[in-house]
Amino acid sequence: MTFYSNQGVQQSGLMSMVAFIFIGLSAGIIYTFSIGVRQRCRISICRLPSSRPFRIEALAGLISEREPRRIVLLHLDSLYCLPALEVLFAGLGGRIGLAISSERFGGLQGFRNQLKRTLRHSGLPMTLTLGFDIVALRIAAVFAPMLRWPIRQSLRIFRGGQRSPLRTLKEHAERVGANYAIIQDINGPASLDLFRAFQPDLVISFHFDQILREPLFRTVTCPILNVHPALLPAHRGPCPSFWALAAGDARVGVTVHRIVDDQIDAGEVLARRERTISPGLCMTELDELLFRDGVAALLTLLSEASHVVIDAAGSPPAYQSFPDSSTVRAARRRGVVLWRLRHATRLIAALFGCHRLGSGML
């Protein structure tokens, strides 16, 4: 699948900004409505043929099936994960048979309570950064399917071409015929019943915000892999990109590791991929790059025929939770930038199909 180049930013600037403003003005109404009407589970059976052999013996016996066709993907929708999600579905194709979207806040009231807690703990700048990531995508996803067709026609008429849009988890699931479910509690009875019915060969946790606990491990017998945007065992926790920038790390990276218990980001490491931090890169830009790298590392791991060296889990370093407001202020004084409107607008414009993103650096 071919998509993205960094050309045409100015050409699509007006259209993307109009869409962005329109989305912002409609935020309260649409988000409240969407929380109330979203279905808790949508099922559509996947029976797509295999198009690419996956040699899972590379995981040194961790996966008994040579070609796992029943993969469960756990994901929390994120604006900055959209490019990586595109590559993930392009690489795995119809093997993702069940896509689970996290909804652990349980509606608008739960989201408000979490927003208040984050505001008290991490301060306004970090709260806006984290909240915008989730809310902006949900709002944009309401309008994008309706506006893509006129945008595509306009680009074809006035620019002589069209662009493949980025898509949400639900849209990707629909395109490959996968089951799609919205889950509040991944360890709850409804979720466990879903896993029992689906009988997966492999579970992939990719930007998922719920902790997997013993009830799930008793139910799921296949391997569970997690993609974490840090060089584990460093920077365990939910904000590794912030902690890497705050610490002044010269090199960052992503880790694919096993999940075998409820310790967070502490299982055996199966793959790592490193990169240097470009000067001036903000936290959300780094998130996007690392999740792209994570997908590349995961796909290589699943298709690699040679023996994979597994790092023992050992005793992981201290868990780094969300930073408090004083830590955020100190990092910003040292030049750490949390997010940029230009970056977010490019991703929203790409969701609408009126902008192409480069496959490399932003």
PEBEL-V763598 format. One line per field, one symbol per residue. psi: psi as a letter, one per 30 degrees, with the letter a starting at -180 (. if undefined). burial: b if it has 24 or more other C-alpha atoms within 12 Angstrom, else e. A space follows every 10 residues. Layout:
psi = ???
burial = ???
This chain:
psi = kklklglgee egeeeeeeee eeeefgeeee eeeeeffkkf kkkkkkhklk fkkjjfffgh gfkekeijfi kkkkkjkkef feeeeeeeee efbgfjfkkk kkhffhaeee eeeeeeeeee efleeeeeee eeeeeeeeee fefeeefeee eeeeeeeffg llkkllllee eeeeegglkk kkkejfglee eeeeeeeeil fkkkjjikgk kkaeeeefej flkkkkjkhl ikgkhkafhe eeeeeefgke kaalkklljf agkkhglkkf klklllkkkg kleeeeeeee eeeeeeeeee effkflkkkk kkeajllkkj akkleeeeee eefggkkelk eeeeeeeeee efggkkklfb l.
burial = eebbeeebbe ebbebbbebb eebbeebeeb beeebeebeb eeeeebeeee eeebbbebbe ebbebebbbb bbbbbbbbbb bbbbbbbbbb bbbbbbbbbb bbbbeebbee eeeebeebbe ebbebbbebb bbbbbbbbbb bbbbeebbee bbeebeeeee ebbbbbbbbb bbbbbbbbbb bbbbbbbeee bbebbeebeb bbbbbbbbbb bbeeebeebb ebbbbbbbbb bbbbbbbbbb bbbbbbeebe ebbbbbbbbb eebbbbbbbb bbbbeebeee bbbbbbbbbb bbbbbbbbbb bbbbeeebee eeeeeeeeeb ebbbeebbee beeeebbbbb bebbbbbbbb bbbbbbbeee eb
